[in-house]
Amino acid sequence: MDRPDIRERLHYYAAEFEKLKDAAEPLPQAQEENVEIAAAQFDRPIWAYGLNDLKWMFASESNRDTSVMFVSLANRSVS
């Protein structure tokens, strides 16, 4: 914030947001309703359910390994 040009812009946008906030209509009060909450339990990642049977992809409890491997890729070619 030591740069006056940036500080002026930020103050301008802050003032504009305050104008929008002041002009906004208050939200209507929520009415009490009976809400039913349910929980779902998943045994695999959610994205896996649309891909048919992927059980081969997930290790069974007896085959789990304690190590984790991270692999990275770097493209060092210059265009």
C-alpha positions as CSV (number, residue, x, y, z in Angstrom):
1,M,0.0,0.0,0.0
2,D,3.0,2.3,-0.3
3,R,2.0,3.1,-3.9
4,P,-0.4,6.0,-4.1
5,D,-1.7,5.0,-7.6
6,I,-2.8,1.6,-6.3
7,R,-4.1,3.0,-3.1
8,E,-6.4,5.4,-5.0
9,R,-7.8,2.6,-7.1
10,L,-8.5,0.5,-4.1
11,H,-10.3,3.3,-2.3
12,Y,-12.3,4.0,-5.4
13,Y,-13.5,0.3,-5.7
14,A,-14.1,0.1,-1.9
15,A,-16.4,3.2,-2.2
16,E,-18.2,1.7,-5.1
17,F,-18.8,-1.6,-3.3
18,E,-20.1,0.4,-0.3
19,K,-22.6,2.2,-2.5
20,L,-23.8,-1.1,-3.9
21,K,-24.1,-2.5,-0.4
22,D,-26.1,0.5,0.8
23,A,-28.4,0.4,-2.2
24,A,-29.1,-3.3,-1.9
25,E,-32.5,-4.4,-0.6
26,P,-32.5,-6.3,2.7
27,L,-32.8,-10.0,2.4
28,P,-36.2,-11.4,3.3
29,Q,-36.5,-13.2,6.6
30,A,-36.4,-16.9,6.4
31,Q,-39.6,-18.7,7.5
32,E,-39.3,-21.7,9.8
33,E,-39.7,-24.9,7.9
34,N,-39.2,-28.5,8.8
35,V,-35.9,-29.4,7.2
36,E,-34.8,-33.0,6.9
37,I,-31.1,-33.7,6.7
38,A,-29.7,-36.9,5.4
39,A,-26.1,-38.1,5.1
40,A,-24.7,-40.3,2.4
41,Q,-21.7,-42.6,2.8
42,F,-19.4,-43.3,-0.1
43,D,-16.9,-46.1,-0.3
44,R,-14.9,-44.5,-3.2
45,P,-14.4,-41.1,-4.7
46,I,-17.5,-39.5,-6.0
47,W,-16.1,-39.1,-9.5
48,A,-15.7,-42.9,-9.7
49,Y,-19.5,-43.7,-9.6
50,G,-20.1,-42.5,-13.1
51,L,-17.3,-44.7,-14.6
52,N,-18.9,-48.1,-14.1
53,D,-17.0,-50.7,-12.2
54,L,-13.5,-49.4,-11.2
55,K,-12.8,-51.8,-8.3
56,W,-9.6,-52.9,-10.0
57,M,-8.3,-49.4,-9.5
58,F,-8.7,-49.3,-5.7
59,A,-6.5,-51.5,-3.6
60,S,-8.2,-53.9,-1.3
61,E,-7.6,-53.6,2.5
62,S,-5.2,-56.5,2.5
63,N,-3.1,-55.1,-0.4
64,R,-2.7,-51.6,0.8
65,D,0.9,-50.3,0.9
66,T,2.2,-47.8,3.4
67,S,4.2,-45.8,0.9
68,V,3.2,-42.9,-1.4
69,M,4.8,-41.9,-4.6
70,F,4.8,-38.3,-6.0
71,V,5.6,-37.8,-9.7
72,S,6.2,-34.5,-11.3
73,L,6.7,-33.4,-14.9
74,A,8.7,-30.5,-16.1
75,N,8.6,-29.4,-19.8
76,R,12.0,-27.6,-20.2
77,S,11.7,-27.1,-23.9
78,V,12.0,-23.5,-25.0
79,S,9.8,-22.4,-28.0
